[in-house]
Amino acid sequence: MNKDQVKGRVKTVEGTVKEVTGKVVGNKSLEEKGKAEKVVGKVQSGYGDIKEDIKNV
């Protein structure tokens, strides 16, 4: 596992927490920030996955 994979997965989890918290407290702004952070995390972890695949070739 490389740094991008780890950071991306952490961001995805943080985004999920923010999204759920925003839903629970009724804060649309926090909910939207959480959704955006999840997307960024998924992209970063995907980039890390590709880097790892290339490294293993």
Secondary structure by P-SEA (a helix, b strand, c coil): ccaaaaaaaaaaaaaaaaaaaaaaaccaaaaaaaaaaaaaaaaaaaaaaaaaaaaac
